[in-house]
Each structure stands twice: as C-alpha cells, then as structure tokens.
Amino acid sequence: METVNIHEAETNLSHLLSRVELGEEIIISNQGVPVAKLVPFQTSFNRKASLGLDRGRFTVPEDFNAPLPEEILAAFEGNEE
C-alpha cells in the first residue's frame, strides 16, 4: 500500500484513481500523518434480493411485547440493587 502526500494526491488524482480501480489501496497523508485511504468502491448487495432469506429461522415468541420483568427493567433504568 503506497502513501502519498496531499500535494501528490491533488496533482495525480486521475492516475491514483485508475490504480485504485484496479484494486490498489492508497493512503493520503498530511505532513506524514495518514488522513484518508483511497479504496476501490464496492456496491453493497441488492437489499431487496436479500429480504426474506432468514424466513423460518426465527419464531417471535407470543410474549414478545409483554412488559419486562421488574429486575431487568430496573437494570435498564440503572436502579440495580
């Protein structure tokens, strides 16, 4: 992974982006301190295609919306004793 300073990055941005497109990662630094990393852009998977993939793997219990037991509620509220 190569490190370039801000001036080099500004001057050679198109060239750096071409290298990143090919899979390289490049660090941009300011006076030797890393401030950014150029990495290839990866699109996330299609969310709509992933909906429902876990159907049937979990069953919501009947008491899902029931009030919490007092000791758990007290712990959430910071009233543990």
Backbone as ProteinMPNN parsed JSONL, in Angstrom:
{"seq_chain_A": "METVNIHEAETNLSHLLSRVELGEEIIISNQGVPVAKLVPFQTSFNRKASLGLDRGRFTVPEDFNAPLPEEILAAFEGNEE", "coords_chain_A": {"N_chain_A": [[0.85, -1.16, 0.0], [0.702, 2.078, -0.979], [1.794, 5.309, 0.151], [0.909, 8.664, -0.265], [1.51, 12.219, -0.337], [-0.655, 15.078, 0.303], [-0.362, 17.031, -1.716], [0.739, 15.52, -3.851], [-1.438, 13.81, -4.24], [-3.443, 15.593, -5.081], [-2.29, 16.517, -7.452], [-2.006, 14.197, -8.989], [-4.469, 12.884, -9.089], [-6.261, 11.617, -10.963], [-4.644, 9.568, -12.016], [-4.076, 8.147, -9.665], [-6.653, 7.3, -8.988], [-7.155, 5.592, -11.126], [-5.403, 3.528, -10.538], [-6.498, 2.666, -8.122], [-8.948, 1.758, -9.007], [-8.154, -0.608, -10.149], [-7.789, -2.156, -7.977], [-5.894, -1.461, -6.082], [-4.895, 0.013, -2.933], [-4.54, 3.222, -1.545], [-2.891, 5.417, 0.608], [-3.455, 8.683, 1.8], [-1.567, 11.288, 3.036], [-0.94, 13.911, 5.451], [1.614, 15.885, 6.081], [3.018, 13.599, 6.82], [1.197, 12.276, 8.417], [-1.336, 9.964, 8.257], [-4.412, 10.642, 6.629], [-6.482, 9.879, 4.996], [-7.835, 7.122, 3.075], [-7.712, 5.756, -0.079], [-9.781, 3.511, -1.566], [-11.0, 0.739, -3.534], [-14.309, 1.113, -4.764], [-17.053, -0.671, -3.621], [-20.088, -1.984, -4.44], [-22.904, -2.491, -2.367], [-24.646, -5.536, -1.629], [-27.694, -6.397, -3.293], [-30.324, -5.197, -1.583], [-33.106, -5.702, -1.697], [-33.168, -8.224, -2.851], [-32.231, -9.705, -0.768], [-34.133, -9.7, 1.197], [-36.17, -11.608, 3.318], [-34.61, -13.889, 3.341], [-34.002, -15.169, 5.719], [-36.356, -16.188, 6.577], [-38.38, -18.208, 8.586], [-36.312, -19.088, 10.178], [-36.368, -18.049, 12.671], [-38.637, -17.704, 15.293], [-41.024, -15.52, 16.487], [-41.641, -15.067, 19.844], [-44.719, -15.559, 21.704], [-44.974, -13.836, 23.878], [-43.539, -11.574, 23.194], [-44.021, -8.766, 23.174], [-44.639, -8.329, 25.793], [-44.54, -6.806, 29.087], [-41.337, -6.108, 30.59], [-39.65, -8.176, 33.05], [-39.456, -7.048, 36.478], [-36.795, -6.928, 37.611], [-35.121, -6.854, 35.368], [-36.041, -4.573, 34.035], [-35.381, -2.68, 36.004], [-32.594, -2.839, 35.858], [-32.119, -1.779, 33.294], [-32.93, 0.802, 33.756], [-31.045, 1.667, 35.495], [-31.328, 1.149, 38.16], [-30.317, -0.917, 39.695], [-29.918, -3.102, 42.436]], "CA_chain_A": [[0.0, 0.0, 0.0], [1.53, 3.273, -1.128], [1.357, 6.535, 0.809], [1.243, 9.889, -0.994], [1.09, 13.404, 0.402], [-1.826, 15.747, -0.266], [0.004, 17.686, -2.986], [0.824, 14.462, -4.868], [-2.793, 13.321, -4.495], [-4.132, 16.598, -5.887], [-1.659, 16.588, -8.764], [-2.116, 12.932, -9.721], [-5.695, 12.208, -8.664], [-6.773, 10.717, -12.008], [-3.759, 8.398, -12.065], [-4.288, 7.377, -8.433], [-7.961, 6.655, -9.084], [-7.022, 4.475, -12.065], [-4.76, 2.437, -9.799], [-7.467, 2.177, -7.14], [-9.933, 0.987, -9.784], [-7.581, -1.93, -10.404], [-7.749, -2.908, -6.724], [-4.869, -0.97, -5.161], [-5.306, 0.947, -1.901], [-3.546, 4.279, -1.43], [-3.052, 6.28, 1.77], [-3.109, 10.09, 1.607], [-1.105, 11.798, 4.325], [-0.683, 15.335, 5.613], [2.848, 16.013, 6.864], [3.375, 12.28, 7.332], [0.111, 11.696, 9.212], [-2.401, 9.473, 7.369], [-5.701, 11.303, 6.817], [-7.516, 9.239, 4.188], [-7.406, 5.95, 2.31], [-8.461, 5.51, -1.303], [-10.005, 2.075, -1.753], [-11.985, 0.501, -4.59], [-15.712, 1.182, -4.362], [-17.778, -1.931, -3.796], [-21.516, -1.802, -4.205], [-23.454, -3.467, -1.437], [-25.519, -6.475, -2.32], [-29.053, -5.923, -3.526], [-31.097, -5.388, -0.355], [-34.395, -6.323, -1.987], [-32.962, -9.644, -3.116], [-31.896, -10.389, 0.469], [-35.274, -9.723, 2.112], [-36.838, -12.892, 3.466], [-33.702, -15.043, 3.298], [-33.993, -15.852, 7.022], [-37.718, -16.585, 6.924], [-38.489, -19.542, 9.161], [-35.165, -19.399, 11.036], [-36.633, -17.491, 13.985], [-40.052, -17.537, 15.59], [-41.25, -14.499, 17.501], [-42.425, -15.65, 20.94], [-46.025, -14.945, 21.972], [-44.846, -12.77, 24.888], [-42.529, -10.635, 22.716], [-44.355, -7.4, 23.58], [-45.025, -8.298, 27.207], [-43.65, -5.967, 29.903], [-40.145, -6.782, 31.11], [-39.642, -8.45, 34.487], [-39.013, -5.896, 37.268], [-35.336, -6.865, 37.8], [-34.499, -6.45, 34.094], [-36.427, -3.179, 33.853], [-34.578, -1.896, 36.943], [-31.226, -2.794, 35.334], [-32.12, -0.836, 32.178], [-33.113, 2.152, 34.282], [-29.934, 1.983, 36.374], [-31.766, 1.014, 39.547], [-29.924, -2.235, 40.209], [-29.525, -3.115, 43.851]], "C_chain_A": [[0.905, 1.234, 0.0], [0.925, 4.444, -0.355], [1.817, 7.727, -0.02], [0.812, 11.078, -0.152], [-0.056, 14.097, -0.347], [-1.507, 16.399, -1.61], [0.088, 16.66, -4.118], [-0.571, 13.966, -5.242], [-3.567, 14.3, -5.373], [-3.608, 16.608, -7.322], [-1.944, 15.358, -9.61], [-3.408, 12.177, -9.429], [-6.215, 11.221, -9.711], [-5.953, 9.435, -12.084], [-3.967, 7.52, -10.836], [-5.622, 6.636, -8.493], [-7.937, 5.481, -10.059], [-6.394, 3.272, -11.368], [-5.716, 1.822, -8.779], [-8.529, 1.331, -7.827], [-9.46, -0.436, -10.039], [-7.388, -2.736, -9.119], [-6.724, -2.426, -5.721], [-5.489, -0.04, -4.117], [-4.182, 1.946, -1.696], [-3.89, 5.16, -0.235], [-2.655, 7.702, 1.381], [-2.732, 10.641, 2.977], [-0.897, 13.3, 4.27], [0.478, 15.473, 6.577], [3.185, 14.69, 7.566], [2.298, 11.597, 8.158], [-1.005, 11.251, 8.265], [-3.728, 10.159, 7.673], [-6.829, 10.647, 6.019], [-6.934, 8.024, 3.477], [-8.321, 5.825, 1.099], [-8.564, 4.0, -1.484], [-11.021, 1.887, -2.874], [-13.402, 0.531, -4.025], [-16.369, -0.159, -4.635], [-19.244, -1.675, -3.503], [-21.988, -2.876, -3.246], [-24.391, -4.387, -2.201], [-26.93, -5.896, -2.4], [-29.921, -6.24, -2.319], [-32.427, -6.091, -0.625], [-34.249, -7.821, -2.213], [-32.689, -10.407, -1.821], [-33.059, -10.459, 1.454], [-35.916, -11.106, 2.125], [-35.924, -14.097, 3.471], [-33.704, -15.835, 4.603], [-35.39, -16.283, 7.467], [-37.726, -18.032, 7.433], [-37.339, -19.913, 10.086], [-35.372, -18.895, 12.454], [-38.134, -17.331, 14.138], [-40.196, -16.513, 16.699], [-42.123, -15.103, 18.596], [-43.729, -14.882, 21.168], [-45.908, -13.763, 22.924], [-43.833, -11.688, 24.486], [-42.774, -9.206, 23.198], [-44.785, -7.287, 25.036], [-44.062, -7.397, 27.981], [-42.467, -6.79, 30.426], [-40.316, -7.109, 32.589], [-39.023, -7.273, 35.237], [-37.495, -5.79, 37.387], [-34.613, -6.44, 36.518], [-34.816, -4.981, 33.82], [-35.595, -2.27, 34.759], [-33.145, -1.767, 36.44], [-31.116, -1.81, 34.167], [-32.189, 0.603, 32.66], [-31.997, 2.556, 35.229], [-30.281, 1.897, 37.838], [-31.431, -0.336, 40.15], [-29.545, -2.108, 41.679], [-29.0, -4.456, 44.225]], "O_chain_A": [[1.758, 1.398, 0.872], [-0.294, 4.555, -0.224], [2.976, 7.795, -0.43], [-0.121, 10.981, 0.644], [-0.377, 13.742, -1.481], [-2.308, 16.32, -2.541], [-0.426, 16.894, -5.212], [-0.856, 13.729, -6.416], [-4.265, 13.889, -6.299], [-4.378, 16.695, -8.278], [-2.107, 15.468, -10.826], [-3.434, 10.949, -9.514], [-6.574, 10.095, -9.366], [-6.509, 8.343, -12.202], [-4.027, 6.296, -10.946], [-5.707, 5.476, -8.092], [-8.624, 4.483, -9.842], [-6.808, 2.134, -11.585], [-5.741, 0.605, -8.596], [-8.958, 0.309, -7.293], [-10.269, -1.359, -10.134], [-6.886, -3.86, -9.157], [-6.684, -2.935, -4.601], [-6.493, 0.618, -4.388], [-3.009, 1.573, -1.674], [-5.031, 5.595, -0.079], [-1.642, 7.906, 0.712], [-3.471, 10.486, 3.949], [-0.706, 13.885, 3.204], [0.333, 15.203, 7.769], [3.577, 14.666, 8.733], [2.47, 10.446, 8.561], [-1.562, 12.077, 7.542], [-4.13, 10.253, 8.832], [-8.003, 10.841, 6.334], [-5.722, 7.905, 3.297], [-9.544, 5.792, 1.231], [-7.552, 3.302, -1.547], [-11.822, 2.784, -3.136], [-13.651, 0.027, -2.93], [-16.261, -0.712, -5.729], [-19.591, -1.197, -2.423], [-21.538, -4.021, -3.3], [-24.867, -4.05, -3.285], [-27.286, -4.998, -1.637], [-30.223, -7.403, -2.053], [-32.828, -6.975, 0.132], [-35.113, -8.599, -1.81], [-32.89, -11.621, -1.767], [-32.989, -11.192, 2.44], [-36.171, -11.696, 1.075], [-36.4, -15.226, 3.593], [-33.438, -17.036, 4.6], [-35.577, -16.696, 8.611], [-37.17, -18.939, 6.814], [-37.388, -20.965, 10.723], [-34.624, -19.276, 13.355], [-38.817, -16.877, 13.22], [-39.552, -16.632, 17.741], [-43.217, -15.596, 18.319], [-43.82, -13.695, 20.857], [-46.654, -12.791, 22.8], [-43.326, -10.966, 25.345], [-41.834, -8.513, 23.586], [-45.254, -6.229, 25.457], [-42.907, -7.237, 27.588], [-42.58, -7.991, 30.669], [-41.036, -6.411, 33.304], [-38.162, -6.578, 34.698], [-36.948, -4.693, 37.278], [-33.602, -5.74, 36.581], [-33.933, -4.228, 33.411], [-35.152, -1.205, 34.328], [-32.537, -0.705, 36.577], [-30.127, -1.084, 34.063], [-31.596, 1.504, 32.067], [-31.996, 3.683, 35.725], [-29.61, 2.501, 38.675], [-32.156, -0.844, 41.005], [-28.931, -1.127, 42.098], [-28.616, -4.67, 45.375]]}, "name": "protein", "num_of_chains": 1, "seq": "METVNIHEAETNLSHLLSRVELGEEIIISNQGVPVAKLVPFQTSFNRKASLGLDRGRFTVPEDFNAPLPEEILAAFEGNEE"}
